[in-house]
Amino acid sequence: MMAPPETSETSPSSGSGAGVVELVEAVDAAQSVLRTISEQALEDLGGGITTTQLRLLDQLQRLGESRLVDLADALSIAPSTATRLCDTLAERQLIVRHRRGRDRRELQIRLTDGGMRLLDTIRTRNVREWSRALAGISEEDRRYAAQVLADISSAAVADTPATEPAHGLSA
């Protein structure tokens, strides 16, 4: 396993410890490579949908059938923006919207089979291409890197005040 390098970092609260800039730059560079792979898959397979529309489809799959307002909140976008995104996705038959119960204002949204197939196709392509990009890195090092990134994410969530709203995921 790749062990963390020995450094003489300053106090974590200072935010300027040795290795911090290098880590952030490395994460940014890796993210750029992985994002490029994802964007290429979307361009090749997505039939003209945008990254934001793909995020909405992905979030909808995670949430299951969902109210528009909950979907907008999960993506940290305005309900009006979510409505416009859903209009386009419904036209492409990737989602369906319907009213639930007596409240005519409450729209429920769910993925269609076509939406599920599109997500599966793009994910399959991404995993294949990500695997190629990471082929030179041992499984042990990949697991270690994943743990470090999970630790960063957990620390950031722990430092977020409870009153701050949750933010959506990026694709």
Secondary structure, 3 states (H helix, E strand, C coil): CCCCCCCCCCCHHHCCCCCHHHHHHHHHHHHHHHHHHHHHHHHHHCCCCCHHHHHHHHHHHHHCCEEHHHHHHHHCCCHHHHHHHHHHHHHCCCEEEEECCCCCCCEEEEECHHHHHHHHHHHHHHHHHHHHHCCCCCHHHHHHHHHHHHHHHHHHHHHCCCCCCCCCCCC
